[in-house]
Amino acid sequence: MEIIYPDLIAKALQLPLPQVRNTIGLLESGATIPFISRYRKERTGGLNEVQITDIKNQLDKLTELKARKDTILNALEKQEKLTPELKARIEASWDSNEIEDIYLPYKPKRVTRAEMARKKGLEPLAKLIAAQQEPFLSGRVPAFVQGEVKDEEEALSGARDIIAEWVNENERTRNQVRFAFRQAVISAKVIKGKEEEGAKYRNYFQFEEKLSRCQSHRLLAVRRGEEEGILRVSIAPAADDACLESLYRQYKRNNGACWEQFQLAIDDAYKRLLKPSIESEFAKSSKQKADEEAIRVFADNLRQLLLAPPLGQKRVLGIDPGYRTGCKVVCLDAQGNLLHNETIYPHPPKNERKKAEIKIQHLVEAYNIDAISIGNGTASRETEEFITNIRYTRPVKVFVVSEDGASVYSASAVARAEFPEYDVTVRGAVSIGRRLMDPLAELVKIDPKSIGVGQYQHAVDQALLKKSLDQTVESCVNLVGVNVNTASKELLTYISGLGPVLAQNIVQYRAENGPFDSRKDLKKVPRLGEKAFEQCAGFLRIPNGSNPLDHSAVHPESYPVVEKMAADLHCTVGELMKRKELKQQICLEQYQTDEIGMPTLQDIMKELDKPGRDPRSEIQEFSFNPDIHSIDDLQEGMVLPGIVTNITNFGCFVDVGIKENGLVHISELADRFVSNPAEVVSIHQHVQVRVLSIDTARKRVQLSMKGVES
């Protein structure tokens, strides 16, 4: 790796160079982002996970650019065109556009008009015109009418093609056109005859906006419409004439006949070569920027969903509601194991309401059910109303949970492996029940794209999306930590330093040897070496193990310092963790070393105070307005309770208990200017909203949170 990488990254991210250099060193040694951010604070200067992720992403981009530079240098060397000056320029540049501009004149091309003209012997004429020294061309052009050149116009046309290529490949010229594109406008028009087919893109049938101001969701919508053959999209400078005038000034030497031909060549170069090329650049860069913004929103939403409050280890009855096919009911123990399943029919067409009520009462009693989890899909409101009106002999809480992605899970290989003898309907109900107990543990089994909190997720760069979402899931799983004796393979896969193979090996070892008694036992797992143990151990919890520290986020490498603290206070580690007055006697400065600094010591004290603490908040019960079941029940001005289901750049969507989620536009989120909806709302937040308008035909509901107390 070149020493310039840390310098470039530090400058780009406005971070201190030593912290960036140390972080890169840790990443290259195989350390993961969660491990670095939690256990290497002394090395990174306390950089957080977001900053470390930014460093890694910048490093990946520079590594990719370095590979491209090497490819170009090798190509030039093979062509025997690589001069010391050219090599120095390419090696010094870290701007991809500049590098491609330098390479453009040497880049292998298809047979171009300019190349065909050269083969006809017209390059000397092109050079003659480009020099702009000849006051008259009439006496010089006839000499080039020979061979395949039939007449003087063909000779001049060929010479102009060569000049146009020179103009296109000139770095200064390309930068001038790029400068003009900084004020570019993106426009879209519906393709004739596609109006009905593309009705959902109606807002973009006659669309025009300054590219720099076009928000990501609008740009992605326009590009999606273009992909589907509904819209014709273009990006162009606000004024072509001004751009051409600047090019004329660059090349003009006099007003003679040569300049007339050169000017025609510039016009051709701009229209045929330069403008399409730079438009493609700006289309690509604006799409990439929109992708990154949409992916950021998706990742933020996913993080909130994964870190939703868990009910915890309670006995749960899960219900996947339905009408004709009935409601699938499952009973789960406190570990999420399936104990019983059956189907009830409390709704039309069967209407076996009394029979279903008796059955639910019996199941709650027989399996000591603590809570009931109802999916929020079809028949959800009716099922919730039915369940909450039943009288139980024990306290039972009722929750409605999102079932986005449950059908994906129920048909997956993971679900088939867990429940080979049950069909998809039972598996879906199990997923709904488990989502209440521990959303994170259940949702990691589903492709994040299927969870339903994205914005144009199918229109963005899929590799970038997967990378970002995987990082988000990894971050959430490691933030919470997992019980190594109960965690699924899917959950363990995201633990720092593990991955699918080691996760499977842990599950297999656990099945063959029983639960782990200590973190040290992890080293007995096949292929789990010292490096993997270093990376994963702090995130794996062992409740009730032989060492009380194994249930905390204290890393095994720091156990000796805790043991020294306990020894100095003449107590055991267990006593130190339980007794507040002992912890208050500790002077942290006494335990600082070259390896363990104050940040790590402060983290250790937090863990000793609350070992294995869950960073997620406590779950809260919620009820929709009992009088609202469909869009027809809504009236303008109504104030209703709702749950935020998705957040976008233009606002958020709220479930008020009907099939259609209502939109709270960004301008209606608060009685102040809001630049980012995530500043005001979060996924699954309970809010109060006012109905602004109802479009029954288009099934759209506009809501407001202005002046409404939540």
C-alpha positions in Angstrom: 0.0 0.0 0.0 1.3 3.5 -0.9 2.0 5.8 2.0 -0.3 8.4 0.3 -3.5 6.5 1.1 -3.7 7.7 4.8 -3.0 11.3 3.7 -5.7 11.3 1.0 -8.2 9.7 3.4 -7.4 12.0 6.3 -7.8 15.0 4.0 -11.1 13.8 2.4 -12.7 12.9 5.8 -11.1 15.8 7.8 -9.7 13.4 10.3 -6.3 13.4 12.1 -3.6 11.5 10.1 -2.3 9.3 12.9 -5.8 8.1 13.7 -6.5 7.3 10.0 -3.1 5.6 9.6 -3.7 3.4 12.7 -7.2 2.5 11.6 -6.0 1.4 8.2 -3.3 -0.7 9.9 -6.0 -2.4 12.0 -8.3 -3.0 9.0 -5.4 -4.5 7.0 -4.5 -6.8 9.9 -8.0 -8.4 9.5 -9.8 -6.5 12.4 -13.5 -5.8 11.8 -15.2 -2.4 12.2 -17.2 -3.4 15.3 -14.0 -4.8 17.0 -11.9 -1.7 16.1 -14.6 0.8 17.3 -15.2 -1.0 20.6 -11.8 -2.5 21.6 -9.1 -0.4 19.9 -10.1 3.1 21.0 -6.6 3.9 22.1 -5.3 3.2 18.6 -8.0 5.1 16.7 -8.3 8.0 19.1 -11.9 7.1 19.8 -13.2 7.1 16.2 -16.7 5.8 16.1 -18.1 3.1 13.9 -19.4 5.5 11.3 -15.9 7.2 10.9 -14.2 3.8 10.7 -16.6 2.6 8.1 -16.0 5.8 6.1 -12.2 5.2 6.3 -12.8 1.6 5.0 -15.0 2.8 2.2 -12.5 5.4 1.1 -9.7 2.8 1.3 -11.7 0.5 -0.9 -12.3 3.3 -3.5 -8.6 4.2 -3.6 -7.5 0.6 -3.9 -9.9 0.2 -6.8 -8.6 3.4 -8.4 -5.0 2.2 -8.0 -5.9 -1.0 -9.8 -7.3 1.1 -12.7 -4.1 3.2 -12.8 -2.0 0.0 -13.0 -4.2 -1.3 -15.8 -3.7 2.0 -17.8 0.1 2.1 -17.1 0.4 -1.5 -18.4 -1.7 -0.8 -21.5 0.5 2.3 -22.3 3.7 0.3 -21.7 2.5 -2.4 -24.2 1.7 0.3 -26.7 5.2 1.7 -26.1 3.6 5.1 -25.4 4.5 5.3 -21.7 6.9 8.3 -21.3 8.3 9.3 -17.9 6.2 12.4 -17.9 3.0 10.4 -18.7 3.8 7.9 -16.0 4.4 10.6 -13.4 1.1 12.4 -14.2 -0.9 9.2 -13.9 0.8 8.1 -10.7 0.3 11.6 -9.1 -3.4 11.8 -9.9 -6.2 10.4 -7.7 -9.0 12.0 -9.8 -10.7 9.3 -11.9 -11.9 11.8 -14.5 -8.4 13.3 -14.9 -6.8 9.8 -15.2 -9.3 8.8 -17.9 -8.7 12.1 -19.7 -5.0 11.5 -19.8 -5.5 8.0 -21.1 -8.2 8.9 -23.7 -5.9 9.7 -26.6 -4.2 6.4 -26.2 -7.2 4.3 -25.4 -8.0 1.6 -28.0 -11.0 2.6 -30.0 -13.4 1.1 -32.4 -13.0 2.3 -36.0 -14.0 5.9 -35.7 -14.7 8.5 -38.4 -11.4 10.1 -37.6 -9.5 6.8 -38.0 -11.2 6.3 -41.4 -10.1 9.8 -42.4 -6.5 9.1 -41.4 -6.5 6.0 -43.5 -7.5 8.1 -46.4 -4.4 10.3 -45.8 -6.3 13.4 -44.5 -4.4 14.0 -41.3 -1.9 16.4 -42.9 -5.0 18.5 -44.1 -6.3 18.4 -40.5 -3.0 19.6 -39.1 -3.0 22.4 -41.8 -6.5 23.6 -40.8 -5.7 23.3 -37.0 -2.6 25.5 -37.5 -4.9 28.3 -38.8 -2.0 29.8 -40.8 -3.4 29.4 -44.4 -5.6 32.4 -45.4 -7.1 30.4 -48.2 -7.7 26.6 -48.4 -8.9 26.5 -52.0 -5.4 26.0 -53.3 -4.4 23.3 -50.8 -7.5 21.0 -50.6 -7.4 19.6 -54.2 -4.1 17.8 -53.4 -6.0 15.6 -51.0 -8.7 14.5 -53.5 -7.2 11.2 -54.4 -7.7 7.5 -53.8 -10.9 7.0 -51.7 -11.4 10.8 -51.4 -13.9 11.7 -54.1 -14.1 15.5 -53.8 -13.0 18.5 -51.8 -16.0 18.4 -49.5 -15.2 14.8 -48.5 -11.6 15.9 -47.9 -12.7 18.7 -45.6 -15.2 16.6 -43.9 -12.6 13.9 -43.1 -10.2 16.6 -41.8 -12.9 18.0 -39.6 -13.6 14.5 -38.2 -9.9 14.2 -37.2 -10.0 17.7 -35.6 -13.2 16.8 -33.7 -11.4 13.8 -32.2 -8.5 16.0 -31.1 -10.9 18.5 -29.5 -12.7 15.7 -27.7 -9.5 14.3 -26.4 -8.1 17.6 -25.1 -8.1 17.7 -21.3 -8.7 21.5 -21.1 -11.6 21.2 -23.4 -13.2 18.4 -21.5 -12.8 20.3 -18.2 -14.5 23.4 -19.8 -17.5 21.3 -20.8 -17.5 19.7 -17.3 -17.6 23.3 -15.9 -20.6 24.1 -18.0 -22.3 20.9 -16.8 -22.1 22.1 -13.2 -25.2 24.1 -14.0 -26.8 21.2 -15.9 -30.5 20.6 -16.0 -32.0 17.1 -15.9 -35.2 16.8 -17.9 -37.7 14.0 -18.5 -40.6 13.6 -20.9 -43.0 10.7 -21.3 -42.5 8.6 -24.4 -45.5 9.0 -26.7 -48.0 6.2 -26.2 -46.7 5.3 -22.8 -48.9 7.6 -20.7 -51.3 4.9 -19.4 -48.7 2.2 -18.9 -46.5 4.6 -17.0 -49.2 6.3 -14.9 -47.2 6.0 -11.7 -44.5 8.3 -13.2 -47.1 11.0 -14.0 -45.3 13.6 -11.9 -42.3 13.2 -14.3 -44.1 13.3 -17.7 -42.9 17.0 -18.1 -40.1 17.3 -15.6 -37.1 19.7 -15.5 -34.8 20.6 -12.5 -31.3 21.7 -11.9 -29.3 18.5 -11.5 -27.5 19.7 -8.4 -30.8 20.3 -6.7 -32.5 17.1 -7.8 -33.1 15.0 -4.7 -32.2 11.4 -4.7 -35.7 10.0 -4.7 -36.7 12.1 -7.7 -33.6 11.3 -9.6 -34.0 7.5 -8.9 -37.7 7.7 -9.9 -36.8 9.4 -13.2 -34.0 6.9 -14.0 -36.4 4.0 -13.1 -38.9 5.4 -15.5 -36.2 5.6 -18.2 -35.2 2.0 -17.5 -38.8 0.8 -17.9 -39.1 2.6 -21.2 -41.6 5.2 -19.9 -39.5 8.3 -19.8 -36.9 9.9 -22.1 -34.3 11.5 -19.9 -31.4 13.9 -20.7 -28.9 16.0 -18.8 -27.6 19.2 -20.5 -25.9 22.5 -19.7 -28.3 25.4 -19.1 -26.9 27.1 -22.2 -25.2 25.1 -25.1 -24.3 28.4 -26.8 -22.3 29.7 -23.9 -20.4 26.4 -23.7 -19.5 26.5 -27.4 -18.4 30.2 -27.2 -15.9 29.2 -24.5 -14.5 26.5 -26.7 -14.3 28.9 -29.7 -12.2 31.2 -27.5 -9.9 28.4 -26.6 -9.1 27.4 -30.2 -9.6 30.6 -32.3 -6.4 32.1 -33.8 -7.8 34.2 -36.7 -10.9 34.7 -38.9 -9.7 32.9 -42.0 -11.0 29.9 -43.9 -9.2 27.5 -41.6 -11.1 28.9 -38.6 -14.4 28.3 -40.4 -13.5 24.6 -40.8 -12.2 24.4 -37.3 -15.4 26.0 -35.9 -17.5 23.4 -37.7 -15.3 20.7 -36.3 -15.8 22.1 -32.7 -19.6 22.1 -33.3 -19.4 18.5 -34.4 -17.1 17.5 -31.5 -19.4 19.1 -29.0 -22.6 17.6 -30.3 -21.4 14.2 -31.3 -18.6 13.4 -28.8 -18.0 15.8 -25.9 -21.6 16.5 -24.8 -22.7 12.8 -24.8 -19.5 11.8 -23.0 -19.7 14.4 -20.3 -23.5 13.8 -20.0 -22.7 10.1 -19.3 -20.2 11.2 -16.7 -22.7 13.4 -14.9 -25.5 10.8 -15.3 -23.2 8.3 -13.7 -22.0 10.5 -10.9 -25.5 11.9 -10.0 -26.9 8.4 -10.0 -24.1 7.2 -7.8 -24.8 10.1 -5.4 -28.5 9.3 -5.4 -27.7 5.7 -4.8 -25.5 6.5 -1.8 -28.2 8.8 -0.3 -31.0 6.2 -0.8 -28.8 3.4 0.6 -28.0 5.7 3.6 -31.7 6.2 4.3 -32.3 2.4 3.8 -29.5 1.5 6.2 -30.7 4.0 8.8 -34.2 2.6 8.7 -32.8 -1.0 8.8 -30.8 -0.1 11.9 -33.8 1.2 13.7 -35.8 -1.8 12.7 -33.1 -4.3 13.8 -32.7 -2.4 17.1 -36.5 -2.3 17.8 -37.3 -3.1 21.5 -37.5 -6.8 22.2 -40.1 -8.4 24.5 -37.4 -10.8 25.7 -37.7 -14.4 26.7 -41.4 -14.7 27.2 -43.9 -17.4 26.1 -45.6 -16.0 22.9 -48.6 -16.9 20.9 -48.0 -15.8 17.3 -50.8 -15.2 14.8 -50.6 -14.8 11.0 -54.1 -13.3 10.3 -56.3 -14.2 7.4 -59.9 -14.4 6.2 -60.8 -17.4 4.0 -57.7 -19.4 4.9 -58.1 -18.6 8.6 -55.6 -17.3 11.2 -52.5 -19.5 11.6 -51.7 -19.8 15.4 -48.5 -21.0 16.9 -47.4 -21.3 20.6 -43.7 -20.7 21.3 -41.7 -21.2 24.5 -39.4 -18.6 26.0 -36.6 -19.7 23.7 -38.8 -19.4 20.6 -39.2 -23.1 20.1 -42.5 -24.2 18.4 -44.7 -26.0 20.9 -48.1 -26.1 19.1 -49.8 -24.9 15.9 -53.3 -24.8 14.5 -55.7 -22.7 12.5 -58.7 -20.7 13.7 -61.5 -19.0 11.7 -62.9 -16.0 13.6 -63.6 -14.0 10.4 -65.8 -14.3 7.3 -66.6 -16.5 5.4 -66.6 -19.2 8.2 -67.2 -16.8 11.2 -66.4 -19.4 13.8 -65.8 -16.6 16.3 -66.9 -18.4 19.5 -65.0 -21.6 18.7 -61.9 -19.5 18.0 -62.3 -17.6 21.2 -62.5 -20.8 23.3 -59.4 -22.2 21.5 -57.3 -19.0 22.2 -58.3 -19.1 25.8 -57.3 -22.7 26.1 -53.9 -22.2 24.4 -53.1 -19.2 26.6 -53.9 -21.2 29.6 -52.2 -24.5 28.5 -48.9 -22.9 27.4 -48.7 -20.1 30.0 -48.7 -17.5 27.3 -47.4 -14.0 28.3 -48.0 -12.1 25.1 -49.7 -12.4 21.7 -48.0 -11.2 18.5 -50.2 -10.4 15.5 -48.9 -9.8 12.0 -49.9 -6.4 10.5 -51.1 -7.8 7.1 -54.5 -8.8 5.8 -57.2 -9.1 8.6 -54.8 -7.7 11.2 -57.2 -5.1 12.6 -60.0 -7.5 12.9 -57.8 -10.1 14.5 -56.4 -7.6 17.0 -59.9 -6.5 17.9 -61.0 -10.1 18.3 -58.0 -11.0 20.5 -58.2 -7.9 22.7 -61.9 -8.6 23.5 -61.2 -12.1 24.9 -61.0 -12.5 28.6 -58.0 -14.3 29.9 -57.2 -15.9 33.3 -53.7 -14.5 33.3 -52.2 -11.1 32.2 -51.6 -11.2 28.5 -50.1 -8.3 26.4 -51.1 -7.9 22.8 -48.8 -6.5 20.1 -49.1 -5.9 16.4 -45.8 -6.5 14.6 -44.6 -5.9 11.0 -44.7 -9.0 8.9 -42.6 -7.5 6.1 -40.4 -10.3 4.8 -42.1 -13.0 6.8 -43.2 -14.7 3.6 -39.7 -14.5 2.3 -38.4 -16.2 5.4 -41.1 -18.9 5.4 -40.2 -20.0 1.9 -36.4 -19.9 2.5 -33.9 -22.6 3.0 -33.3 -21.4 6.5 -37.0 -21.9 7.4 -37.1 -25.3 5.7 -34.1 -26.4 7.7 -35.7 -25.2 10.9 -39.2 -26.6 10.3 -38.9 -29.3 7.6 -42.2 -30.9 8.6 -44.3 -27.7 8.5 -45.6 -25.6 5.6 -44.9 -22.0 4.9 -48.0 -20.7 6.8 -46.8 -22.2 10.1 -43.2 -20.9 9.5 -44.6 -17.4 8.8 -46.6 -17.4 12.1 -43.5 -18.6 14.0 -41.5 -15.7 12.5 -44.2 -13.2 13.6 -44.1 -14.6 17.1 -40.3 -14.5 17.3 -40.1 -10.9 15.9 -41.9 -9.8 19.1 -39.4 -11.7 21.3 -36.3 -10.5 19.6 -36.6 -8.6 16.3 -32.9 -8.7 15.7 -32.5 -12.4 16.0 -35.3 -13.1 13.7 -34.7 -10.4 11.0 -31.1 -11.5 10.4 -32.6 -14.6 8.7 -34.1 -12.4 6.0 -32.5 -10.6 3.1 -32.5 -7.0 4.3 -33.9 -5.8 0.9 -37.1 -7.8 1.7 -37.8 -6.1 5.0 -39.6 -3.2 3.4 -37.9 -0.1 4.8 -36.1 1.0 1.6 -36.5 3.7 -1.0 -36.1 2.5 -4.6 -34.0 -0.4 -3.4 -34.2 -2.2 -6.7 -33.1 0.9 -8.6 -29.8 1.4 -6.8 -26.4 -0.2 -7.1 -27.0 -3.7 -5.8 -23.4 -4.4 -4.8 -23.2 -1.1 -2.9 -26.6 -1.8 -1.3 -25.6 -5.3 -0.1 -22.3 -4.0 1.3 -24.0 -1.2 3.2 -26.8 -3.4 4.6 -24.5 -6.2 5.6 -22.4 -3.6 7.5 -25.5 -2.4 9.2 -26.6 -5.8 10.2 -23.1 -6.6 11.5 -23.1 -3.4 13.4 -26.4 -4.0 15.1 -25.7 -7.7 16.0 -22.4 -6.8 17.6 -23.8 -3.7 19.4 -26.3 -6.0 21.1 -24.1 -9.1 21.4 -25.5 -12.6 21.4 -25.9 -15.6 23.7 -23.5 -18.1 22.1 -25.5 -21.0 23.6 -28.9 -20.1 22.0 -28.0 -18.0 18.9 -28.8 -19.3 15.5 -26.3 -19.8 12.8 -27.7 -16.8 10.9 -27.2 -14.6 14.0 -23.7 -15.9 14.7 -22.7 -15.3 11.1 -22.8 -11.6 11.6 -20.6 -11.7 14.8 -17.2 -10.0 14.3 -14.6 -12.4 12.9 -16.9 -15.4 12.3 -18.9 -15.7 9.1 -21.0 -18.7 7.9 -18.4 -21.4 8.3 -17.3 -20.6 11.8 -21.0 -19.9 12.8 -22.0 -23.4 11.6 -19.0 -24.9 13.4 -20.1 -23.2 16.7 -23.6 -24.5 16.3 -22.3 -28.0 15.5 -19.9 -28.0 18.4 -22.7 -26.9 20.7 -25.0 -29.6 19.5 -22.3 -32.3 20.1 -20.8 -31.1 23.3 -23.5 -29.1 25.1 -23.6 -25.5 26.0 -20.4 -23.5 26.3 -19.3 -22.9 29.9 -16.7 -20.2 29.2 -15.4 -18.1 26.3 -12.2 -20.1 26.4 -14.1 -23.1 25.2 -14.7 -21.3 21.9 -11.0 -22.1 21.0 -12.0 -25.8 20.9 -14.4 -25.1 17.9 -12.8 -26.4 14.7 -11.0 -23.7 12.7 -11.7 -21.0 15.3 -8.1 -19.7 15.7 -6.6 -17.0 17.8 -7.4 -14.2 15.3 -11.1 -15.2 15.1 -11.2 -15.6 18.9 -9.8 -12.1 19.3 -12.4 -10.6 17.0 -15.5 -12.5 18.2 -15.0 -13.2 21.9 -16.2 -9.8 23.3 -19.4 -10.0 21.4 -20.4 -13.5 22.5 -22.2 -13.8 25.9 -22.3 -16.8 28.2 -24.9 -16.2 30.9 -24.4 -18.3 34.1 -21.0 -19.5 33.0 -18.0 -20.2 35.2 -16.6 -16.7 34.7 -19.0 -13.8 35.3 -17.1 -11.6 32.9 -18.1 -14.0 30.1 -21.6 -12.5 30.3 -20.3 -9.0 29.7 -18.8 -7.0 26.9 -15.4 -7.0 28.6 -12.9 -8.6 26.2 -11.0 -11.6 27.5 -7.8 -9.7 26.8 -8.8 -7.3 29.6 -9.7 -9.9 32.2 -6.3 -9.6 33.9 -6.9 -5.9 34.7 -10.4 -6.7 36.2 -8.9 -9.5 38.2 -6.2 -7.1 39.5 -8.9 -4.6 40.5 -10.7 -7.4 42.4 -7.5 -8.6 44.1 -6.6 -5.1 45.1 -10.0 -4.8 46.8 -9.6 -8.3 48.3 -12.8 -9.6 46.7 -13.8 -11.9 43.8 -14.6 -10.6 40.3 -18.2 -11.6 40.9 -18.4 -9.6 44.1 -16.8 -6.6 42.4 -19.5 -6.7 39.7 -22.4 -7.0 42.2 -21.2 -4.4 44.8 -21.4 -0.8 43.9 -19.4 0.4 46.9 -16.4 -1.7 45.8 -16.5 -0.3 42.2 -16.5 3.3 43.7 -13.2 2.6 45.4 -11.4 2.0 42.1 -8.9 4.6 40.8 -8.7 3.9 37.1 -5.4 5.8 36.7 -3.7 3.0 38.6 -4.6 0.5 35.9 -3.5 2.4 32.8 -0.8 0.7 30.7 0.7 1.1 27.3 -2.0 -1.2 25.9 -5.0 -0.3 28.1 -5.9 3.4 28.3 -8.6 5.4 29.9 -11.2 4.8 27.1 -11.0 1.0 27.6 -11.0 1.3 31.4 -14.1 3.5 31.3 -15.8 0.9 29.1 -14.9 -1.9 31.5 -16.4 0.0 34.4 -19.7 0.5 32.5 -19.8 -3.2 31.9 -19.0 -4.1 35.5 -21.9 -1.9 36.5 -24.4 -3.5 34.1 -22.9 -6.6 32.6 -24.5 -7.8 29.3 -26.8 -4.8 29.2 -29.1 -4.6 26.2 -28.8 -1.2 24.4 -32.3 -1.5 23.1 -35.2 0.3 24.7 -38.2 -1.3 26.3 -41.1 -2.4 24.2 -44.4 -0.4 24.6 -48.0 -1.6 23.9 -49.9 0.3 21.2 -53.5 0.5 20.0 -55.0 1.9 16.8 -58.3 3.9 16.9 -60.9 1.1 17.2 -63.3 2.9 14.9 -60.9 3.0 11.9 -60.6 -0.1 9.8 -60.4 1.1 6.1 -59.8 4.2 4.1 -63.5 4.8 4.0 -63.6 5.4 7.7 -61.2 8.3 7.5 -62.3 12.0 7.5 -60.2 15.1 7.0 -59.2 16.6 10.3 -59.2 13.4 12.3 -56.4 12.9 14.8 -55.3 9.3 15.0 -52.6 7.2 16.7 -50.1 5.6 14.2 -46.8 3.8 13.9 -44.0 5.0 11.6 -43.3 2.2 9.1 -40.9 3.8 6.7 -38.7 6.9 6.4 -37.7 8.5 3.1 -36.0 11.8 2.1 -39.4 13.3 1.4 -41.1 12.3 4.6 -42.4 9.2 6.4 -45.1 6.7 6.1 -47.4 6.0 9.0 -49.8 3.0 9.7 -53.0 4.3 11.2 -54.7 0.9 11.1 -55.8 0.6 7.5 -54.4 -1.2 4.5 -52.8 1.9 3.1 -50.0 3.7 4.9 -50.4 7.5 5.0 -47.7 9.9 4.0 -46.5 12.7 6.3 -44.6 14.9 3.9 -41.4 16.4 5.2 -43.1 19.8 5.3 -45.8 18.4 7.6 -43.4 16.7 10.2 -43.0 19.7 12.6 -43.8 23.3 13.1 -40.3 24.2 11.9 -38.1 23.5 8.9 -36.9 19.9 8.7 -34.1 19.0 6.4 -33.9 15.3 7.3 -37.1 13.4 8.5 -34.9 11.1 10.6 -34.3 14.1 12.9 -38.0 14.0 13.9 -39.2 10.4 13.5 -37.8 6.9 13.8 -39.0 3.4 12.6 -41.8 2.0 14.8 -42.2 5.2 16.6 -45.7 5.8 18.1 -47.1 9.1 16.8 -50.3 11.1 16.6 -51.2 12.4 13.1 -53.9 14.5 11.6 -55.6 13.5 8.3 -55.1 16.2 5.7 -56.6 14.7 2.6 -57.9 11.4 1.4 -57.7 10.2 -2.3 -59.9 7.2 -2.3 -59.5 6.5 -6.0 -55.7 6.4 -5.8 -55.7 4.9 -2.3 -53.6 7.7 -0.9 -53.8 9.4 2.5 -51.9 12.7 3.4 -51.2 13.2 7.0 -49.6 15.9 9.2 -47.8 15.9 12.6 -47.9 19.7 12.8 -49.5 20.9 16.0 -50.4 17.4 17.1 -49.1 16.2 20.4 -47.5 12.8 20.3 
